[in-house]
């Protein structure tokens, strides 16, 4: 058996065990299985998940959704625990992956600063969740004058997140929380200089593409999109974003970590919209006016 076959076989065994659990909330068994899964997937691997057999692709898709559910439950658990402290932000290190978020936020800040030397005044994070560690880290350590607008579809997640910053006068002013599906957010997207898209907003290629296309339609020309992706065997844990998926954007750089930080980082800039001249507008109107009846589609 090749190393790739061995990896797929081991990941499949973990998937079967996880799929049989009654709950994916934090527990000794859940923590053990995810620790094993991460240990399998983090080492550098030449595997290309896009070339795997269909049944493996289907397993991977289900596994990513399991990981997303478990991650959400874990974040809610720790956010609620943090909320019981008088000063929650002083105890963030109780979250098991806190150090990874610190490292990832530093990487993302350095990449952003390289392509946007001037600090943005308004950033939005789509899919911020109950424990918005990226926003918190960037706001408190790197972008200390920037306002962060955090969007999540889950009102209870936003309530927990809001409680974390309520005791901090500065962050409670600069961390704003919105409960909304990003696909229903339009005009507001044009107000942000930088949009962060969480790794698990759009858990397969079709969903991710729909979200990216929506952002391309409504973000301001020249605004920056920061996405999280996955590379090699880490793609069993998170969706992959290819440069070809970012229509409407110019990809500026792609970063693949080689340490315990799992997510790759993609940064892209919204392309300028083509300027329609008066001649183009008249031409467009004439095309509609003289369209043959048989070419007009009726609902």
Secondary structure, 3 states (H helix, E strand, C coil): CCHHHHHHHHHHHHHHHHHCCCCCCCCHHHHHHHHHHHHHHHCCCCCCHHHCCHHHHHHHHHHHHHHHHHHHHHHHHHHHHHHCCCCHHHHHHHCCCHHHHHHHHHHHHHHHHHHCCCCCCEEEEECCCCCCHHHHHHHHHHCCCCEEEEEECCHHHHHHHHHHHCCCHHHHHHEEEEECCHHHCCHHHHHCCEEEECCCCCCCHHHHHHHHHHHHHHCCCCCEEEEEECCHHHHHCCCCCCHHHCCCEEEEEEECCCCCCCCEEEEEEECCCCCCCHHHHHHHHHHHHCCCHHHCCCC
